[in-house]
């Protein structure tokens, strides 16, 4: 279950939360733990983009072959694992030092409306612990990130992204963005074991960007499922592309999608080869036409 004060995972027998020290009372949102973890895993499985499954299967096979061919490196891993984990731990501590000191951590007493979205979506996705979420000033950049070092998961929201979406009172658009980033965690895109398994495959030309693009489409599907509305998801993506708090809500969806028809197929393909994210026009079309919501409580 989750702590009602900070959202951290707590054991059933604990009297106090190990993270915040407050009395271990369960969050009302987390009280629905009777919904099995299997159900949440089924949601993510239903929403996983087919391309991601193909690329991951191909990458896992090639990666496994690569690791077997380099068996001596696997043996050396025993000797280098400890330094690697120490390095990741040190990196995370520097990360926390920066963001706890220079960003704003979302919590029940800090932007509670955003915290409520995070708690609800984390529970729906069956995450073992609510990720730490920070709002940070990036001097005009409009973006969001999902990160993981050893155990703790993080979501970083750029302040200008939040401003643009909340300027026209679109909490649902923000819920899509948060759901997209939580989707990366729920789908295992930030898992260390996956990164290590696929590492040998990344020497293949263009494989890494292709797999990354497929993961983004999966996260878009999960974000759409969580926000519950395809048009909201599309408008959220357009807001990311436009970046204007005035023009974004006035953008014509059909005209934006129509831009895809004016692309040169050859140069669109060449552009995609090196891109870690699909074109926004393509993402909007994928959400509107290709997002299968087959889960209970989903959208049509």
DOSE-588501 format. One record per residue (C-alpha): residue number from 1; residue in one letter; x, y, z. Coordinates in steps of 0.001 Angstrom, whole numbers, plus 524288, in hexadecimal, padded with zeros to 5 digits. Layout:
# DOSE-588501
+-----+------+-------+-------+-------+
! pos ! code !     u !     v !     w !
+-----+------+-------+-------+-------+
! NUM !    a !     X !     Y !     Z !
...
+-----+------+-------+-------+-------+
//
This chain:
# DOSE-588501
+-----+------+-------+-------+-------+
! pos ! code !     u !     v !     w !
+-----+------+-------+-------+-------+
!   1 !    x ! 80000 ! 80000 ! 80000 !
!   2 !    x ! 803D0 ! 80E4A ! 7FEE6 !
!   3 !    x ! 80610 ! 818B4 ! 80956 !
!   4 !    x ! 7FB1A ! 822BE ! 80981 !
!   5 !    x ! 804E0 ! 82DAF ! 80C22 !
!   6 !    x ! 80FC3 ! 82B90 ! 80239 !
!   7 !    x ! 80B21 ! 82086 ! 7F975 !
!   8 !    x ! 8168F ! 8177D ! 7FC9F !
!   9 !    x ! 81482 ! 808D6 ! 7FD86 !
!  10 !    x ! 812DB ! 803EC ! 80B97 !
!  11 !    x ! 81224 ! 7F639 ! 81111 !
!  12 !    x ! 80549 ! 7F1C6 ! 81701 !
!  13 !    x ! 80B38 ! 7F033 ! 8249F !
!  14 !    x ! 81244 ! 7FD45 ! 82518 !
!  15 !    x ! 80D20 ! 80771 ! 82EB3 !
!  16 !    x ! 814AA ! 812B5 ! 8289C !
!  17 !    x ! 818CE ! 81601 ! 81AAE !
!  18 !    x ! 82774 ! 813DE ! 818A8 !
!  19 !    x ! 82804 ! 81F3E ! 80EFD !
!  20 !    x ! 820FC ! 82A4D ! 81608 !
!  21 !    x ! 81FF1 ! 82508 ! 823FB !
!  22 !    x ! 81161 ! 82799 ! 824F9 !
!  23 !    x ! 80783 ! 81DAC ! 829F6 !
!  24 !    x ! 8057C ! 81312 ! 81FC1 !
!  25 !    x ! 7F78B ! 81596 ! 81B62 !
!  26 !    x ! 7F3CD ! 81083 ! 80E35 !
!  27 !    x ! 7F0A2 ! 819F1 ! 8030B !
!  28 !    x ! 7E229 ! 819B3 ! 7FF65 !
!  29 !    x ! 7E610 ! 81827 ! 7F133 !
!  30 !    x ! 7EED7 ! 80CB2 ! 7F46E !
!  31 !    x ! 7E428 ! 80595 ! 7FBED !
!  32 !    x ! 7DFD0 ! 7FF5C ! 7EF51 !
!  33 !    x ! 7EB09 ! 7F5BA ! 7F03F !
!  34 !    x ! 7E146 ! 7EAB4 ! 7EE9F !
!  35 !    x ! 7E313 ! 7ED51 ! 7E014 !
!  36 !    x ! 7ED9D ! 7E369 ! 7DD64 !
!  37 !    x ! 7FAF6 ! 7E700 ! 7D816 !
!  38 !    x ! 7F7EF ! 7DD6D ! 7CD10 !
!  39 !    x ! 7ECDB ! 7E638 ! 7C88A !
!  40 !    x ! 7F5EC ! 7F1F6 ! 7C7BE !
!  41 !    x ! 7FFF4 ! 7E9F2 ! 7C04D !
!  42 !    x ! 7F538 ! 7E5F4 ! 7B6CA !
!  43 !    x ! 7F227 ! 7F451 ! 7B446 !
!  44 !    x ! 80049 ! 7F736 ! 7B0A7 !
!  45 !    x ! 8010C ! 7EADD ! 7A866 !
!  46 !    x ! 7F4B7 ! 7EEA3 ! 7A0E1 !
!  47 !    x ! 7FA02 ! 7FC44 ! 79E3A !
!  48 !    x ! 807D3 ! 7F877 ! 79A6C !
!  49 !    x ! 80A65 ! 7FC70 ! 78C56 !
!  50 !    x ! 80CC3 ! 7F0CE ! 7831E !
!  51 !    x ! 8193B ! 7F6FD ! 77DEE !
!  52 !    x ! 81EF4 ! 7F76D ! 78B92 !
!  53 !    x ! 81C32 ! 7E8E2 ! 78D4D !
!  54 !    x ! 822CF ! 7E5BC ! 78052 !
!  55 !    x ! 82EB9 ! 7EE3A ! 782EA !
!  56 !    x ! 8303B ! 7E95C ! 790DB !
!  57 !    x ! 82F35 ! 7DB0A ! 78CCA !
!  58 !    x ! 83921 ! 7DD1F ! 781ED !
!  59 !    x ! 841F0 ! 7E4E2 ! 78AE4 !
!  60 !    x ! 840DF ! 7DAF1 ! 795F2 !
!  61 !    x ! 8449E ! 7CFB1 ! 78CF1 !
!  62 !    x ! 85016 ! 7D6EE ! 7870D !
!  63 !    x ! 853E8 ! 7DC42 ! 79457 !
!  64 !    x ! 853C2 ! 7CEB5 ! 79A7E !
!  65 !    x ! 85C02 ! 7C958 ! 78F5D !
!  66 !    x ! 86540 ! 7D4C2 ! 790DB !
!  67 !    x ! 866C4 ! 7D28E ! 79F71 !
!  68 !    x ! 8691B ! 7C3FC ! 79D6A !
!  69 !    x ! 87352 ! 7C6FA ! 79314 !
!  70 !    x ! 879BD ! 7D018 ! 79CC6 !
!  71 !    x ! 878CF ! 7C69C ! 7A81B !
!  72 !    x ! 88593 ! 7CB3F ! 7ADC5 !
!  73 !    x ! 87F9E ! 7D8B1 ! 7AF7C !
!  74 !    x ! 8747D ! 7D27D ! 7B70F !
!  75 !    x ! 87E99 ! 7CC50 ! 7C003 !
!  76 !    x ! 8854C ! 7D95C ! 7C192 !
!  77 !    x ! 8781D ! 7DF4F ! 7C4E8 !
!  78 !    x ! 87904 ! 7D884 ! 7D208 !
!  79 !    x ! 884FE ! 7E0B1 ! 7D4D1 !
!  80 !    x ! 87FEB ! 7ED68 ! 7CF31 !
!  81 !    x ! 871C8 ! 7ECA8 ! 7D414 !
!  82 !    x ! 874E4 ! 7F2AF ! 7E130 !
!  83 !    x ! 87BE3 ! 7FEA2 ! 7DB6E !
!  84 !    x ! 870BD ! 80057 ! 7D1AD !
!  85 !    x ! 8665C ! 80036 ! 7DC3F !
!  86 !    x ! 86E61 ! 80947 ! 7E4AF !
!  87 !    x ! 86F90 ! 8126D ! 7D907 !
!  88 !    x ! 860D7 ! 8122B ! 7D6E2 !
!  89 !    x ! 85E7D ! 814AF ! 7E550 !
!  90 !    x ! 867CF ! 8204A ! 7E553 !
!  91 !    x ! 8617F ! 825A5 ! 7D8E0 !
!  92 !    x ! 8540F ! 824C0 ! 7DF12 !
!  93 !    x ! 858AE ! 82BCB ! 7EB46 !
!  94 !    x ! 85DE6 ! 8370E ! 7E2F9 !
!  95 !    x ! 8510C ! 836F4 ! 7DB78 !
!  96 !    x ! 84936 ! 837CE ! 7E811 !
!  97 !    x ! 85233 ! 8425E ! 7ED5A !
!  98 !    x ! 84F6B ! 84A98 ! 7E169 !
!  99 !    x ! 840CD ! 8487E ! 7E065 !
! 100 !    x ! 83DA3 ! 848D4 ! 7EEE3 !
! 101 !    x ! 8454E ! 8557F ! 7EFC4 !
! 102 !    x ! 84181 ! 85C22 ! 7E300 !
! 103 !    x ! 8344E ! 85675 ! 7DEEF !
! 104 !    x ! 8271C ! 854AE ! 7E59A !
! 105 !    x ! 8231B ! 84717 ! 7E9DA !
! 106 !    x ! 814C3 ! 843DB ! 7E7C7 !
! 107 !    x ! 80DC4 ! 83E73 ! 7F3B8 !
! 108 !    x ! 8010C ! 83EC3 ! 7FB69 !
! 109 !    x ! 804A9 ! 84C35 ! 80098 !
! 110 !    x ! 80AF9 ! 850F9 ! 7F3F1 !
! 111 !    x ! 8024A ! 85234 ! 7E7E2 !
! 112 !    x ! 7F853 ! 84867 ! 7ED74 !
! 113 !    x ! 7F079 ! 84826 ! 7E0C0 !
! 114 !    x ! 7FC69 ! 842F8 ! 7D975 !
! 115 !    x ! 7FFA1 ! 839AE ! 7E4A9 !
! 116 !    x ! 7F1D8 ! 83428 ! 7E3E2 !
! 117 !    x ! 7F3BD ! 8311B ! 7D566 !
! 118 !    x ! 8009D ! 82A47 ! 7D854 !
! 119 !    x ! 7FAF1 ! 821FC ! 7E363 !
! 120 !    x ! 7EF19 ! 81E09 ! 7DB6E !
! 121 !    x ! 7F6A6 ! 81A81 ! 7CF33 !
! 122 !    x ! 80150 ! 81347 ! 7D6AA !
! 123 !    x ! 7F6F2 ! 80B00 ! 7DD3B !
! 124 !    x ! 7F022 ! 8082E ! 7D04F !
! 125 !    x ! 7FCFC ! 803D6 ! 7CA4F !
! 126 !    x ! 8005C ! 7FB49 ! 7D5F2 !
! 127 !    x ! 80D33 ! 8021F ! 7D8E9 !
! 128 !    x ! 8136F ! 7FCF4 ! 7E565 !
! 129 !    x ! 816D8 ! 80AC3 ! 7E9D0 !
! 130 !    x ! 812A6 ! 8184C ! 7E588 !
! 131 !    x ! 81DD3 ! 81E95 ! 7DDD5 !
! 132 !    x ! 823D9 ! 82B26 ! 7E2C2 !
! 133 !    x ! 81F30 ! 83663 ! 7DA37 !
! 134 !    x ! 825EB ! 84386 ! 7D934 !
! 135 !    x ! 82234 ! 8501F ! 7D25A !
! 136 !    x ! 82E80 ! 856E5 ! 7CD74 !
! 137 !    x ! 83156 ! 8638B ! 7C64F !
! 138 !    x ! 83811 ! 860DF ! 7B951 !
! 139 !    x ! 83777 ! 86EB4 ! 7B3EF !
! 140 !    x ! 82CBB ! 86D23 ! 7A9E5 !
! 141 !    x ! 82E7D ! 85EE7 ! 7A5F7 !
! 142 !    x ! 821C9 ! 85738 ! 7A556 !
! 143 !    x ! 823FB ! 848FC ! 7A8AB !
! 144 !    x ! 822CD ! 83E36 ! 7B2CD !
! 145 !    x ! 82BBA ! 832BB ! 7B61C !
! 146 !    x ! 82B07 ! 82557 ! 7BC77 !
! 147 !    x ! 83782 ! 82126 ! 7C374 !
! 148 !    x ! 83C1A ! 815E2 ! 7CBE2 !
! 149 !    x ! 84966 ! 81338 ! 7D1EB !
! 150 !    x ! 84982 ! 80763 ! 7DB03 !
! 151 !    x ! 83C2D ! 80634 ! 7E185 !
! 152 !    x ! 8357E ! 81365 ! 7E262 !
! 153 !    x ! 82D9E ! 817D8 ! 7D6A7 !
! 154 !    x ! 82CA9 ! 8262C ! 7D30A !
! 155 !    x ! 82434 ! 82EBD ! 7CA49 !
! 156 !    x ! 82936 ! 83C5F ! 7C6F3 !
! 157 !    x ! 81F62 ! 8469C ! 7C26F !
! 158 !    x ! 824E5 ! 852F7 ! 7BC41 !
! 159 !    x ! 81DFC ! 85EC1 ! 7C218 !
! 160 !    x ! 81AD4 ! 864F9 ! 7B4EC !
! 161 !    x ! 813DF ! 8587D ! 7B0CA !
! 162 !    x ! 80B5C ! 8592B ! 7BCF5 !
! 163 !    x ! 808CA ! 867BF ! 7BACE !
! 164 !    x ! 804BC ! 8661E ! 7ACA7 !
! 165 !    x ! 7FB0B ! 85B54 ! 7AFE3 !
! 166 !    x ! 7F559 ! 86131 ! 7BC3C !
! 167 !    x ! 7F459 ! 86EB0 ! 7B5DA !
! 168 !    x ! 7E848 ! 869E6 ! 7AEA1 !
! 169 !    x ! 7E3F2 ! 861BE ! 7BA6B !
! 170 !    x ! 7E73A ! 854D0 ! 7B400 !
! 171 !    x ! 7EA62 ! 84BE2 ! 7BF56 !
! 172 !    x ! 7E698 ! 84077 ! 7B699 !
! 173 !    x ! 7F15D ! 843FE ! 7ACF4 !
! 174 !    x ! 7FAFD ! 8440A ! 7B825 !
! 175 !    x ! 7F5A7 ! 836E8 ! 7BC9B !
! 176 !    x ! 7F8FC ! 83173 ! 7AF1E !
! 177 !    x ! 8070A ! 83634 ! 7B062 !
! 178 !    x ! 8085B ! 83095 ! 7BE0D !
! 179 !    x ! 801F6 ! 823EF ! 7B98B !
! 180 !    x ! 80B5A ! 8233F ! 7AE07 !
! 181 !    x ! 8172E ! 8244C ! 7B713 !
! 182 !    x ! 81194 ! 81AC5 ! 7C106 !
! 183 !    x ! 80EE1 ! 811E0 ! 7B572 !
! 184 !    x ! 81D6E ! 81140 ! 7B29B !
! 185 !    x ! 81F87 ! 80C2F ! 7C073 !
! 186 !    x ! 81405 ! 802BA ! 7C00E !
! 187 !    x ! 8183A ! 7FD2C ! 7B2DC !
! 188 !    x ! 82619 ! 7FAF8 ! 7B7BE !
! 189 !    x ! 82C92 ! 804A4 ! 7AE93 !
! 190 !    x ! 834ED ! 809F8 ! 7B9B9 !
! 191 !    x ! 838AC ! 7FC9D ! 7BF26 !
! 192 !    x ! 84751 ! 7FA88 ! 7C09E !
! 193 !    x ! 846A3 ! 7EC3B ! 7BC8D !
! 194 !    x ! 84056 ! 7EFDC ! 7AF9F !
! 195 !    x ! 84AB6 ! 7F9FF ! 7ACEA !
! 196 !    x ! 8557C ! 7F012 ! 7AFA1 !
! 197 !    x ! 84ED2 ! 7E56D ! 7A7A3 !
! 198 !    x ! 84D16 ! 7EE32 ! 79BC6 !
! 199 !    x ! 85A72 ! 7F4B1 ! 79CC9 !
! 200 !    x ! 8612A ! 7EB9E ! 792D3 !
! 201 !    x ! 855F9 ! 7EE02 ! 78948 !
! 202 !    x ! 85864 ! 7FC9A ! 7895B !
! 203 !    x ! 86443 ! 7FACF ! 7808C !
! 204 !    x ! 85AC4 ! 7F787 ! 7759C !
! 205 !    x ! 85871 ! 80372 ! 76D01 !
! 206 !    x ! 84BA6 ! 80A70 ! 76FFB !
! 207 !    x ! 84694 ! 7FFE6 ! 77962 !
! 208 !    x ! 84782 ! 80871 ! 78586 !
! 209 !    x ! 83F72 ! 813C3 ! 78024 !
! 210 !    x ! 83566 ! 80A43 ! 77A74 !
! 211 !    x ! 83384 ! 8038C ! 78792 !
! 212 !    x ! 832BA ! 810B9 ! 78E6C !
! 213 !    x ! 8282D ! 81571 ! 78501 !
! 214 !    x ! 82045 ! 80916 ! 78776 !
! 215 !    x ! 8215C ! 80B27 ! 7962A !
! 216 !    x ! 81C44 ! 81909 ! 79489 !
! 217 !    x ! 81050 ! 81400 ! 78D41 !
! 218 !    x ! 80DC9 ! 80A49 ! 7983B !
! 219 !    x ! 80ED4 ! 81539 ! 7A24F !
! 220 !    x ! 80561 ! 81D7A ! 79A2B !
! 221 !    x ! 7FB94 ! 8125A ! 79A97 !
! 222 !    x ! 7FCD6 ! 8110A ! 7A950 !
! 223 !    x ! 7FB98 ! 81FBD ! 7AB15 !
! 224 !    x ! 7EF5C ! 81FC2 ! 7A29F !
! 225 !    x ! 7E975 ! 814B1 ! 7AA84 !
! 226 !    x ! 7EC30 ! 81BAF ! 7B751 !
! 227 !    x ! 7E6F7 ! 82904 ! 7B338 !
! 228 !    x ! 7DB0D ! 8224A ! 7AD5E !
! 229 !    x ! 7D95D ! 82A8D ! 7A137 !
! 230 !    x ! 7DFF1 ! 8299E ! 793ED !
! 231 !    x ! 7DD7D ! 837CA ! 79020 !
! 232 !    x ! 7E3B6 ! 83C72 ! 79CCE !
! 233 !    x ! 7EF80 ! 833D8 ! 79A1F !
! 234 !    x ! 7F0B3 ! 83961 ! 78C5B !
! 235 !    x ! 7EFAE ! 84755 ! 7914E !
! 236 !    x ! 7F9F8 ! 84493 ! 79B8C !
! 237 !    x ! 80358 ! 8401A ! 790E2 !
! 238 !    x ! 80032 ! 84C2C ! 788D1 !
! 239 !    x ! 802FF ! 854AE ! 794A7 !
! 240 !    x ! 8106A ! 84E53 ! 79574 !
! 241 !    x ! 8128A ! 85158 ! 7870A !
! 242 !    x ! 80D14 ! 85F2A ! 78728 !
! 243 !    x ! 811A9 ! 863BE ! 79479 !
! 244 !    x ! 80860 ! 86F53 ! 794BC !
! 245 !    x ! 7FEBA ! 87110 ! 79FDE !
! 246 !    x ! 7F672 ! 879B9 ! 796F6 !
! 247 !    x ! 7F6D7 ! 87247 ! 78A25 !
! 248 !    x ! 7F70F ! 8642E ! 78F04 !
! 249 !    x ! 7E896 ! 86371 ! 792D2 !
! 250 !    x ! 7E4F7 ! 869F7 ! 785E4 !
! 251 !    x ! 7EC7B ! 8604B ! 77D64 !
! 252 !    x ! 7E464 ! 85940 ! 77315 !
! 253 !    x ! 7E6A4 ! 84AA7 ! 7752E !
! 254 !    x ! 7E2C9 ! 8469D ! 76770 !
! 255 !    x ! 7EB88 ! 850E0 ! 76120 !
! 256 !    x ! 7F6EA ! 84CAA ! 769BA !
! 257 !    x ! 7F52B ! 83E6D ! 765E3 !
! 258 !    x ! 7F43F ! 84274 ! 7579E !
! 259 !    x ! 80255 ! 8476B ! 75864 !
! 260 !    x ! 806A1 ! 83931 ! 7581D !
! 261 !    x ! 80182 ! 837F7 ! 74A21 !
! 262 !    x ! 80AC1 ! 842A0 ! 74561 !
! 263 !    x ! 81716 ! 83BBF ! 74A0A !
! 264 !    x ! 820B1 ! 8360F ! 7404E !
! 265 !    x ! 8204E ! 82757 ! 74316 !
! 266 !    x ! 82EEB ! 8260F ! 740A4 !
! 267 !    x ! 83335 ! 83114 ! 7498A !
! 268 !    x ! 8291D ! 82D9D ! 753C9 !
! 269 !    x ! 82F17 ! 81FF8 ! 75407 !
! 270 !    x ! 83CEA ! 8254E ! 754C8 !
! 271 !    x ! 838EB ! 82E76 ! 75FCE !
! 272 !    x ! 83323 ! 8231C ! 7675B !
! 273 !    x ! 83F8B ! 81B04 ! 76679 !
! 274 !    x ! 8466B ! 8236C ! 77085 !
! 275 !    x ! 83AB6 ! 82825 ! 77877 !
! 276 !    x ! 83825 ! 822D3 ! 7861C !
! 277 !    x ! 82A0F ! 827D8 ! 78588 !
! 278 !    x ! 82002 ! 82639 ! 77AAC !
! 279 !    x ! 81B89 ! 83268 ! 7738E !
! 280 !    x ! 810D6 ! 8394B ! 77B45 !
! 281 !    x ! 8079F ! 838AF ! 76FA8 !
! 282 !    x ! 8099F ! 829FB ! 76F5A !
! 283 !    x ! 807A7 ! 828D9 ! 77E04 !
! 284 !    x ! 7FAD0 ! 83041 ! 77D3D !
! 285 !    x ! 7F601 ! 8276C ! 77239 !
! 286 !    x ! 7FA4D ! 81B56 ! 779E1 !
! 287 !    x ! 7F2C7 ! 81FCE ! 785E1 !
! 288 !    x ! 7E67C ! 8231E ! 77E51 !
! 289 !    x ! 7E652 ! 81760 ! 77536 !
! 290 !    x ! 7EF12 ! 80D17 ! 77B06 !
! 291 !    x ! 7ED7B ! 80D07 ! 789C9 !
! 292 !    x ! 7E651 ! 8007E ! 78D74 !
! 293 !    x ! 7DFC4 ! 8024B ! 79AA9 !
! 294 !    x ! 7DB61 ! 7F492 ! 79E2D !
! 295 !    x ! 7DC51 ! 7F5D4 ! 7ACED !
! 296 !    x ! 7D16B ! 7F773 ! 7B6D3 !
! 297 !    x ! 7CDE0 ! 80594 ! 7B8C2 !
! 298 !    x ! 7D50B ! 809C0 ! 7ACA4 !
! 299 !    x ! 7D0B9 ! 81243 ! 7A15A !
! 300 !    x ! 7CAE8 ! 80F3A ! 79434 !
+-----+------+-------+-------+-------+
//
